[in-house]
């Protein structure tokens, strides 16, 4: 009887219905769509588009999607360089970083990602600021 009661508590507890960040982002397809939308917006933003001149945008899309998938608890392994190496000598400043974040938020909003999941993802990505921005 105790085993049945314990199983019922575990099965019907609120935690069993909680989705992972990866799931809340729409899993692989959702993440790829968010990243595509973000990059589309970045391409039209004269403040930061120049940072992507001459860049293989398909590769950037693949790597950012991998990274978000990996960091959100998905089954992906990020295969790119670390952020410090990949952004070295790009001259990214705080305004550039913030502009990209604006586009990421807009892309997540367009895909109806819950605000709590948006905040979780931003919290996971925020520590990269120091490796991306060159003061």
C-alpha positions in Angstrom: 0.0 0.0 0.0 2.8 2.4 0.9 4.5 1.7 -2.5 1.2 2.5 -4.4 0.8 5.7 -2.4 4.4 6.8 -3.0 4.0 6.1 -6.8 0.8 8.1 -6.9 2.4 11.0 -5.1 5.4 10.9 -7.6 3.2 10.6 -10.7 0.8 13.4 -9.8 3.2 15.8 -8.1 3.6 19.2 -9.9 7.3 18.4 -10.6 6.3 15.5 -12.8 4.5 18.0 -15.1 7.3 20.5 -15.2 9.0 20.9 -18.6 12.7 21.3 -18.9 14.1 24.5 -20.4 14.9 22.6 -23.6 11.2 21.5 -23.9 9.9 25.0 -23.1 12.1 26.4 -26.0 10.4 23.9 -28.3 13.2 21.3 -28.3 15.5 21.2 -31.3 13.0 22.6 -33.9 11.9 25.4 -31.6 15.5 26.4 -30.8 16.5 26.4 -34.5 13.4 28.6 -35.3 14.3 31.0 -32.5 17.9 31.3 -33.6 16.9 31.7 -37.3 14.5 34.5 -36.3 17.1 36.2 -34.1 19.7 36.1 -36.9 17.2 37.4 -39.4 16.6 40.4 -37.1 20.3 40.9 -36.5 20.9 41.0 -40.3 18.5 44.0 -40.5 20.0 45.8 -37.6 22.6 48.4 -38.8 23.9 48.6 -35.2 25.3 45.1 -35.3 24.9 43.5 -38.7 28.5 44.5 -39.6 29.8 41.9 -37.1 28.3 39.2 -39.4 29.8 40.5 -42.7 31.6 37.7 -44.5 30.5 35.1 -41.9 29.0 31.7 -42.9 25.6 32.5 -41.4 24.4 28.8 -41.8 27.4 27.8 -39.7 26.6 30.5 -37.1 23.0 29.3 -37.0 24.1 25.7 -36.5 26.5 26.6 -33.7 24.2 28.9 -31.8 21.4 26.3 -32.1 23.8 23.6 -30.8 24.9 25.8 -27.9 21.4 26.8 -26.8 20.3 23.2 -27.1 23.2 22.0 -25.0 22.9 24.8 -22.4 19.1 24.2 -22.1 19.5 20.6 -21.2 18.9 19.1 -24.7 20.7 16.2 -26.3 23.2 18.4 -28.2 26.9 18.9 -27.8 28.2 22.3 -28.7 31.0 21.9 -31.2 32.2 25.5 -31.6 35.0 27.4 -30.1 34.7 29.0 -26.7 33.2 32.5 -26.6 36.4 34.3 -25.9 38.2 32.7 -28.9 35.3 33.1 -31.3 34.7 36.8 -30.5 38.3 37.9 -30.1 39.1 41.1 -31.9 35.5 41.6 -33.1 35.1 44.8 -31.1 31.8 43.8 -29.5 30.8 46.3 -26.9 27.9 46.4 -24.4 25.5 48.1 -26.9 26.2 45.3 -29.5 25.7 42.6 -26.9 22.4 44.2 -25.7 21.2 44.6 -29.2 21.7 40.9 -29.9 19.9 40.1 -26.6 17.0 42.3 -27.7 16.7 40.2 -30.9 16.9 37.0 -29.0 14.0 38.1 -26.7 11.9 39.3 -29.7 12.5 35.9 -31.4 11.5 34.0 -28.2 8.4 36.2 -27.9 7.4 35.5 -31.5 7.6 31.8 -30.8 5.5 32.2 -27.6 8.3 31.0 -25.3 7.1 31.6 -21.7 8.7 34.6 -20.0 10.0 32.3 -17.2 11.8 30.2 -19.8 13.1 33.3 -21.6 14.6 34.4 -18.2 16.1 31.0 -17.6 17.8 31.0 -21.0 19.1 34.6 -20.5 20.4 33.6 -17.1 22.4 30.7 -18.6 23.7 32.9 -21.4 24.5 36.0 -19.3 27.9 34.7 -17.9 29.2 34.7 -21.5 29.1 38.5 -21.5 32.6 38.8 -20.2 34.0 36.6 -22.9 32.2 38.3 -25.7 32.4 42.0 -24.9 35.7 43.7 -25.3 35.9 46.6 -22.9 
